[in-house]
């Protein structure tokens, strides 16, 4: 039987935004263990970013940490340039960096709105534009949206949910635009995943457990495994899709 999994990854080059912690770090680790050379961005967690590079290099992998604030379109573009000049043209771009500022619709400031739009939406568009411009044909673009695009579930999440719903439409359109180059474009919508953004001992944990049929938070590795699969040849016919990894939260 053809080993499509191994064939696809070995020697590939990836850029992951927001790879210093949480889901992004899980994606960086998984791709590196698949044999991918992985560049990733961070904005403030330099120690964690450098630790992750050390961890990957100590097991024979290749990684590069790039300081780039997703709130700046220029920094996102420059991160793509740095990744390409270090490793070569991208095969995989994962737009993961995101922020959640909670607040009821009457309480959120214009600054909160603009910052969530800049990081959760504009940076995704700009990153995809820059990555696609230099990506090898047959490449893979993956966004990390959220299950809140399907089911918000909690008060204080309207703007965050709006930003993640925007990604669903973006991915549909970009998938069509890049199809002639056989670049697939998909959106992963995690449910509650234990990270700094959504700690497994946070205030909503008891209620969340009752809303998740599998009765637990997910792990960053369980999002990363879908990223890994989407980069294989086995997933070459999946594009424009938004796929949930949520323990049944949206079921
Ligand atoms: P964390 O807050 O745990 O980690 C966020 C990561 O993104 C960090 O590496 C952080 O780097 C980076 N980041 C944040 N802001 C910026 C910025 N302005 N520029 C560059 N990098 C930045 O979040 P999660 O891992 O939980 O979330 C990752 C993605 O998954 C987000 O898009 C989030 O919306 C989504 N998601 C998360 C869910 C969850 O339950 N955890 C559920 C559904 C979706 P640094 O520390 O250097 O700033």
Boltz pocket constraint, residues with backbone or C-beta under 6 A from the ligand:
constraints:
  - pocket:
      binder: B
      contacts: [[A, 17], [A, 18], [A, 19], [A, 20], [A, 21], [A, 22], [A, 23], [A, 24], [A, 25], [A, 41], [A, 42], [A, 43], [A, 44], [A, 45], [A, 46], [A, 68], [A, 69], [A, 70], [A, 71], [A, 95], [A, 96], [A, 97], [A, 98], [A, 99], [A, 100], [A, 119], [A, 144], [A, 145], [A, 146], [A, 147], [A, 189], [A, 190], [A, 191], [A, 192], [A, 193], [A, 194], [A, 195], [A, 196], [A, 197], [A, 198]]
      max_distance: 6.0
